[in-house]
Amino acid sequence: MTERGPRRRVVVTGLGVLASCGIGKDAFFAGLSGPAAVGPQSVGAFDPAGWFDPKEARQTDRFAQLSVAAAALALDDAGELGADPWRVGVIFGTGTGGLATIQEQMILLVAKGPRRVSPRLVPMMMGNAGAAAISIRFGLHGPCETVVTACASATHAIGQALRLVGDGRCDAVVTGGAEAAISRSGGLDPIGIAAFGNMTALSTSGHSRPFDRRRDGFVIAEGGGALVLEELGHAVSRGAHVYAELLGAASTADAFHITAPAPGGEGAVACMELALADAGIGAAEVAQINAHGTSTPLNDLAEAEAIEKVFGRPGPPVTSIKGVTGHSLGAAGALEAIASVLSIEGGLIPPTAGLEEQDPEIHLDIVTGAARAFTPGPVLSNSFGFGGHNGCLVFGPVSP
Amino acid sequence: MGDDATFEKFKKCAVDVLQVPEDKVVPEASFSNDLNADSLDLVEFVMALEEAFSITVDETELDGIDTIGQAYDLVVSKL
């Protein structure tokens, strides 16, 4: 056991999620046992009219719409917080912000000149538009900030939120992330898919197959996920439903290459070890790993090697929900945190869809086929982002 | 002075940009009080009018414009 400072205990009391496999926590978790993702994954059932009047919808990029919708679901799930709004924060992530808005306005700039560029462009595209929209919508006056670390954004956001509640600055924080980089805009194909495709990050076959020997890239997705983190005593005193405790978090950088993971995964190894230390647990106590598991050749091998270094062979059961959800970039860490929390609540590890033939170079105990029962214990959730950003969270059942 | 067709075209811009019902677009309607329009909405509205009527409106010309009627008169003065 590593000594932890006198941090207040932080628990999860609200969950909100919009993913291609389901909207709302129950549909989402059930959807994680569904078929593997093929081709770009949009949240087709998302209707902004459920959260925005027509004018607001027009003035809010889809990533910020998904941010607000996820936060609304999470806050509704948490119930009346009964907290001073100046002590409730918003820490939200996104990878690319309002990409569709930039694309649309760039086309207008070319076609009609600078005088036709919308005065809404900046407040719609800026990465902090999602966090700002959440604080405005719900009147939350605490720290309101955005974390942008590519595919690790939401995980880092949740880690920052843990500090704010743990250190006593906030009694509750709405945290998570959203991404919408796959929309057609201005009559043209989505620039996000073009860019990720040209960097050869996307699956050329269109299939998400984390840890499979035939994996050939990730399947891009949009989505939004939000968690309400709350101080344990505050949650208990108001009779809130407590899903799980956020035991620890960590963040490191590879300091190696803008897109490739460092050989040997030393940044990821350090991040997992720091997260366990922050949670005050040893590697042997981890009951499940929710991997980053993108289905790219480089990530999955480097992550598997890093996990083996920390946990030995085969180590605890590992899953990647990206087999079903695809990779929702800056939202992915939130979707996976929510999956981890629901996994603890239900005692079930969702399977890694799309994995049929495990890569012989990868020696992990990966959950495949159907969900696997487990005795709820600490769950490690990994996220790694372009830029060499590593983020880890450790959730666990709430012990008395 | 503008005719009915001109006002209809003007009204369509207001409905599209400000997302208000047609019957709210009346001369005495105030942008801030009746149409819930902020300063960025006004800029967008003027851009739509410039496009629809092939006119140019200088920013300084918007000083003191607070109602649909005032904005419409400004447009008509440029046709």
Interface residues (C-beta under 8 A of the other chain):
Chain A: D53 P54 K55 R58 K112 R115 R116 S118 P119 R120 P123
Chain B: L18 Q19 N36 L40 V43 E44 M47 E50 E51
